[in-house]
Amino acid sequence: MAAPLKVWRFIIARPIFTLNKRFFKSSSFMGAKKDDIEKAEPVENILKPKVKPHPETPAPGEYEVEPPKGKIYDKKPFKMELEAGKKYAWCVCGLSHTQPLCDGTHKTDFMARKQRGIKFHPHSFKVTETKEYWLCNCKQTDKRPFCDGSHKMQAVQDALK
């Protein structure tokens, strides 16, 4: 039995672990030798595990989830001149102070509590030619970010008086 060791005024009855000489071989602990590296198999040739798809996995496009529609901001669309090639971020949540474009209000803690877990992200888009476009302000459109007449629905009209 090994002699007891004194550590911080406590007596340890036996060593906690012992090191094996095989642990210190150059290829495992100290790093591989140059010859070992040259003989090593390329990373591309290492087999990767094959993953089988789950039998209940839906096919792409089988269950399309509609993006969430935000709070109704206004009953009518907004006419705005957009420049070709410039990137715009259309507000989806309906709480932006720079409507119809996003100002980052969806990131606030208040917004997260109010929408009960629904995460909104702005809809980024570019236009091909510079001209005036009608952007949706009711946030119920199916042709984001452009108006499709959804503001004419009775539910939208009744939401804001």
DODOTI-974993 format. One record per atom (N, C-alpha, C): x, y, z. Coordinates in steps of 0.2 Angstrom, whole numbers, padded with zeros to 4 digits, always signed. Last residue first. Example, Ala and Ser with C-alpha at 12.3 -4.5 7.8 and 13.67 -1.06 7.14 Angstrom:
REM residues 2
+0064-0011+0035/+0068-0005+0036/+0064+0000+0039/+0066-0028+0039/+0062-0022+0039/+0066-0016+0039/
//
This chain:
REM residues 161
-0309+0254-0180/-0314+0259-0181/-0312+0266-0180/-0302+0239-0184/-0300+0246-0183/-0306+0250-0185/-0309+0227-0186/-0304+0227-0182/-0302+0234-0180/-0318+0228-0197/-0321+0228-0190/-0315+0229-0185/-0309+0227-0208/-0313+0233-0207/-0316+0234-0200/-0305+0213-0206/-0300+0219-0205/-0304+0225-0204/-0317+0207-0207/-0314+0206-0201/-0309+0211-0200/-0321+0209-0221/-0325+0212-0215/-0321+0212-0209/-0308+0214-0232/-0312+0209-0228/-0315+0212-0222/-0300+0223-0237/-0307+0224-0239/-0311+0219-0235/-0287+0220-0235/-0289+0225-0231/-0297+0226-0232/-0283+0211-0246/-0285+0208-0239/-0288+0213-0235/-0277+0216-0257/-0285+0217-0256/-0287+0214-0250/-0264+0214-0258/-0268+0210-0262/-0276+0211-0261/-0249+0223-0257/-0256+0223-0256/-0260+0218-0261/-0233+0216-0254/-0238+0220-0258/-0245+0218-0256/-0223+0208-0249/-0226+0214-0245/-0231+0218-0248/-0235+0195-0249/-0230+0199-0245/-0225+0202-0249/-0248+0190-0252/-0243+0192-0257/-0238+0197-0254/-0257+0189-0243/-0254+0183-0245/-0249+0184-0250/-0260+0201-0230/-0259+0199-0237/-0256+0192-0238/-0261+0207-0217/-0265+0200-0219/-0264+0198-0226/-0257+0219-0214/-0253+0213-0213/-0256+0207-0214/-0262+0231-0218/-0266+0227-0214/-0262+0221-0211/-0253+0237-0227/-0253+0239-0220/-0257+0236-0215/-0244+0233-0241/-0249+0231-0237/-0248+0234-0230/-0239+0245-0253/-0237+0240-0248/-0243+0239-0243/-0239+0248-0270/-0244+0248-0264/-0241+0243-0259/-0226+0258-0277/-0229+0251-0276/-0234+0252-0270/-0218+0267-0290/-0222+0267-0284/-0226+0260-0283/-0201+0262-0295/-0208+0265-0297/-0212+0265-0290/-0188+0254-0302/-0190+0260-0298/-0196+0263-0300/-0188+0236-0303/-0188+0243-0306/-0191+0248-0301/-0188+0225-0295/-0184+0225-0301/-0183+0232-0304/-0185+0225-0277/-0189+0226-0283/-0185+0227-0289/-0183+0214-0263/-0180+0219-0268/-0185+0220-0273/-0185+0210-0245/-0187+0210-0253/-0183+0215-0256/-0189+0202-0230/-0184+0206-0234/-0186+0205-0242/-0200+0204-0217/-0199+0201-0224/-0195+0205-0228/-0194+0202-0200/-0196+0206-0206/-0196+0202-0212/-0202+0190-0190/-0196+0192-0193/-0198+0197-0199/-0209+0185-0174/-0210+0188-0181/-0203+0190-0183/-0215+0171-0165/-0209+0175-0167/-0209+0178-0174/-0226+0169-0153/-0225+0169-0160/-0219+0174-0161/-0227+0170-0139/-0223+0165-0141/-0222+0165-0149/-0237+0181-0137/-0237+0174-0134/-0233+0169-0138/-0236+0194-0140/-0238+0189-0146/-0238+0182-0143/-0232+0200-0128/-0239+0202-0131/-0241+0196-0136/-0219+0195-0126/-0225+0194-0121/-0232+0195-0124/-0213+0201-0137/-0212+0194-0136/-0218+0191-0131/-0215+0215-0135/-0217+0211-0141/-0218+0204-0140/-0207+0217-0123/-0214+0218-0123/-0218+0214-0129/-0194+0214-0128/-0197+0210-0123/-0205+0211-0123/-0192+0217-0146/-0192+0219-0139/-0196+0214-0134/-0192+0214-0159/-0186+0211-0155/-0187+0213-0147/-0201+0221-0166/-0202+0214-0165/-0197+0211-0160/-0195+0233-0169/-0200+0233-0163/-0201+0226-0161/-0188+0236-0180/-0185+0231-0175/-0189+0231-0169/-0194+0243-0190/-0189+0246-0186/-0186+0242-0180/-0199+0239-0207/-0198+0237-0200/-0193+0242-0197/-0212+0249-0216/-0205+0246-0215/-0204+0244-0208/-0223+0256-0217/-0224+0249-0218/-0217+0245-0217/-0220+0261-0201/-0224+0257-0205/-0223+0260-0212/-0212+0264-0190/-0210+0267-0196/-0214+0263-0202/-0215+0257-0179/-0216+0264-0179/-0215+0268-0185/-0222+0241-0179/-0216+0245-0181/-0219+0253-0181/-0232+0231-0177/-0230+0236-0172/-0225+0241-0173/-0233+0221-0187/-0238+0227-0186/-0237+0232-0181/-0225+0211-0190/-0228+0211-0184/-0234+0216-0183/-0219+0214-0202/-0223+0208-0202/-0228+0209-0196/-0212+0226-0212/-0214+0224-0205/-0220+0219-0206/-0200+0223-0224/-0207+0225-0223/-0209+0222-0216/-0185+0230-0229/-0187+0225-0224/-0195+0227-0222/-0176+0230-0245/-0181+0233-0240/-0183+0228-0235/-0162+0234-0255/-0165+0229-0250/-0170+0233-0245/-0162+0240-0272/-0161+0241-0265/-0165+0236-0260/-0166+0236-0285/-0160+0234-0282/-0158+0235-0275/-0175+0251-0287/-0173+0245-0290/-0166+0243-0287/-0184+0259-0274/-0179+0259-0279/-0177+0252-0281/-0201+0264-0272/-0196+0259-0270/-0190+0259-0276/-0213+0274-0265/-0208+0273-0271/-0202+0269-0269/-0229+0269-0259/-0222+0271-0258/-0218+0270-0264/-0244+0268-0251/-0241+0269-0258/-0234+0272-0257/-0252+0257-0241/-0247+0262-0241/-0244+0263-0248/-0269+0251-0239/-0262+0250-0241/-0258+0257-0241/-0280+0252-0225/-0278+0253-0232/-0271+0253-0233/-0282+0251-0211/-0287+0247-0216/-0285+0248-0223/-0267+0246-0201/-0271+0251-0205/-0276+0247-0209/-0262+0235-0193/-0260+0242-0192/-0265+0247-0195/-0265+0220-0186/-0268+0225-0191/-0266+0232-0189/-0252+0210-0181/-0257+0215-0179/-0259+0219-0185/-0247+0197-0193/-0246+0202-0188/-0253+0206-0186/-0247+0180-0197/-0249+0187-0199/-0249+0191-0193/-0234+0168-0199/-0239+0171-0195/-0241+0178-0198/-0235+0158-0214/-0231+0162-0210/-0236+0166-0206/-0241+0141-0215/-0242+0148-0217/-0238+0153-0212/-0233+0127-0219/-0236+0131-0213/-0236+0138-0216/-0236+0113-0229/-0233+0120-0229/-0237+0124-0223/-0234+0098-0230/-0237+0102-0225/-0234+0109-0224/-0227+0095-0242/-0233+0092-0240/-0237+0096-0235/-0214+0101-0245/-0220+0104-0247/-0227+0101-0245/-0206+0086-0244/-0205+0093-0245/-0212+0096-0248/-0216+0074-0234/-0212+0075-0240/-0211+0083-0241/-0214+0070-0217/-0218+0073-0223/-0213+0074-0229/-0210+0056-0209/-0207+0062-0211/-0211+0064-0217/-0213+0043-0205/-0218+0048-0204/-0216+0055-0206/-0201+0036-0205/-0207+0034-0210/-0212+0039-0210/-0186+0045-0205/-0192+0042-0201/-0197+0041-0206/-0172+0041-0215/-0177+0045-0214/-0183+0042-0210/-0157+0035-0209/-0163+0033-0212/-0168+0038-0210/-0140+0039-0211/-0146+0041-0207/-0152+0039-0211/-0125+0032-0209/-0130+0033-0213/-0137+0034-0209/-0110+0040-0203/-0116+0036-0202/-0121+0037-0207/-0096+0040-0214/-0101+0043-0210/-0107+0039-0209/-0079+0034-0215/-0086+0033-0216/-0090+0037-0212/-0066+0043-0223/-0069+0041-0216/-0077+0040-0217/-0062+0050-0234/-0063+0043-0234/-0066+0040-0228/-0060+0063-0231/-0065+0061-0235/-0067+0054-0235/-0048+0063-0223/-0054+0064-0219/-0060+0062-0224/-0036+0050-0227/-0039+0057-0228/-0046+0057-0225/-0027+0041-0215/-0032+0041-0220/-0035+0048-0221/-0009+0043-0212/-0016+0043-0210/-0021+0044-0216/+0004+0044-0216/+0001+0037-0217/-0007+0037-0215/+0007+0056-0212/+0008+0055-0219/+0004+0048-0220/+0006+0055-0198/+0002+0060-0201/+0002+0058-0209/+0016+0046-0195/+0010+0044-0193/+0005+0049-0197/+0028+0054-0198/+0026+0048-0202/+0019+0046-0201/+0027+0064-0187/+0026+0066-0194/+0024+0060-0199/+0017+0058-0174/+0023+0059-0177/+0022+0061-0184/+0004+0066-0164/+0006+0061-0169/+0013+0063-0172/+0004+0069-0146/+0003+0071-0153/+0006+0066-0158/+0005+0064-0134/+0009+0070-0135/+0008+0072-0142/-0005+0054-0134/-0005+0060-0129/-0001+0066-0131/-0005+0045-0145/-0011+0047-0142/-0011+0053-0137/+0008+0044-0151/+0002+0045-0155/-0004+0047-0152/+0017+0043-0140/+0017+0049-0144/+0011+0050-0148/+0010+0037-0125/+0013+0036-0131/+0012+0042-0136/+0005+0038-0112/+0009+0043-0114/+0013+0042-0121/-0003+0027-0109/-0006+0034-0110/-0002+0039-0113/+0005+0017-0106/+0003+0017-0113/-0001+0024-0114/+0008+0019-0092/+0013+0021-0097/+0011+0021-0104/-0005+0027-0083/-0003+0021-0086/+0002+0023-0091/-0007+0034-0068/-0006+0035-0075/-0003+0029-0078/-0020+0033-0056/-0013+0032-0058/-0013+0032-0065/-0029+0043-0044/-0029+0039-0050/-0021+0038-0051/-0029+0045-0030/-0035+0045-0034/-0035+0042-0040/-0020+0035-0018/-0020+0040-0024/-0027+0039-0027/-0027+0034-0002/-0023+0031-0007/-0024+0036-0013/-0030+0042+0009/-0028+0036+0011/-0024+0033+0005/-0025+0059+0013/-0028+0054+0008/-0026+0047+0009/-0028+0070+0025/-0024+0064+0023/-0028+0060+0019/-0026+0088+0024/-0031+0082+0024/-0026+0076+0022/-0018+0099+0023/-0019+0096+0030/-0025+0091+0030/-0017+0099+0009/-0021+0104+0012/-0023+0102+0019/-0012+0083+0009/-0014+0088+0004/-0019+0093+0008/-0001+0070+0011/-0004+0075+0014/-0006+0081+0009/-0004+0053+0007/-0002+0059+0005/-0005+0064+0009/+0002+0037+0014/-0003+0042+0013/+0000+0049+0011/+0011+0025+0003/+0011+0030+0009/+0005+0035+0008/+0002+0011-0004/+0006+0017-0004/+0006+0021+0002/+0004-0006+0000/+0000+0000+0000/+0004+0006+0000/
//
